């Protein structure tokens, strides 16, 4: 089924094998009076509440938002690693198994440095607030949803990684982690986008409109759920802001943030459409 | 929204019911009972559980430890009340 993927899989495997494993310089302690996320990416940016904060508090907020960002990366990559392992040498995935090993290995390495940052400097990983309910999808639907969710998740985090990696205001360790993640994700996205297009092409022709709608809705809901996790009340509490749950609602509904999410979401939807994912006839 | 400590149990049930009806256009407040199976009947989906958890945290005024959650914790409004507000492991 994935014969067309064999060449790309071999090429990306060769690149992964040749890529040097860069080390990160881990300070023994961090001065929190630095930026750990680009201020424009902070969940409160553009809100009156943010404008009223002094710079020291904004930087403290940026530290806890970075811890939240790395935490949600861990929770995004854990099921990805499990799903990749499930598909190693599985029927239909033989042609890409060599690269799946690299994909899996690199995701595992990412989780290690995300967790090390969180534990070393914040003393914790923020708990995940998702609760998975088993769904009644066929294996083909599961495969499409799995790789679509991987592409959506990686596009979203890579938007943050690319901006943070290039921002000279950030603490060196924050830039390093974002840069290393961005470099590997570039390959994962090239692979994931192509694989998603192949899977959709192979399966969706046999699906009726209700199934295509169900799969597409599941992917769209996943994007919304992922966005929601960037607005964590525990972050606001740790940064010393009052009434964390009200702050979360203010941030989520702020016009600046709504516009930001809409812009990035549209970029992600464009990628999904380029992979052939239609909306099941909704349009 | 008022904080959990100031809400009666009936007010909390009412807020939970309103939230569920607000997320699902196929059911009304009159149709949703406290023993209606909200997951089996797909009144809320897996991807809406994050918002439900945040609502419960807000009504309780304290975070949940998601690692302790069981599938039955969200079975219906009665189960949510029992699990998080009336003596369950999280209450």
Boltz contact constraints between the chains, C-beta under 6 A:
constraints:
  - contact:
      token1: [A, 127]
      token2: [B, 66]
      max_distance: 6.0
  - contact:
      token1: [A, 128]
      token2: [B, 66]
      max_distance: 6.0
  - contact:
      token1: [A, 129]
      token2: [B, 50]
      max_distance: 6.0
  - contact:
      token1: [A, 129]
      token2: [B, 53]
      max_distance: 6.0
  - contact:
      token1: [A, 129]
      token2: [B, 66]
      max_distance: 6.0
  - contact:
      token1: [A, 130]
      token2: [B, 50]
      max_distance: 6.0
  - contact:
      token1: [A, 131]
      token2: [B, 49]
      max_distance: 6.0
  - contact:
      token1: [A, 131]
      token2: [B, 69]
      max_distance: 6.0
  - contact:
      token1: [A, 132]
      token2: [B, 46]
      max_distance: 6.0
  - contact:
      token1: [A, 133]
      token2: [B, 39]
      max_distance: 6.0
  - contact:
      token1: [A, 133]
      token2: [B, 46]
      max_distance: 6.0
  - contact:
      token1: [A, 221]
      token2: [B, 47]
      max_distance: 6.0
  - contact:
      token1: [A, 225]
      token2: [B, 47]
      max_distance: 6.0
  - contact:
      token1: [A, 225]
      token2: [B, 50]
      max_distance: 6.0
  - contact:
      token1: [A, 228]
      token2: [B, 50]
      max_distance: 6.0
  - contact:
      token1: [A, 245]
      token2: [B, 58]
      max_distance: 6.0
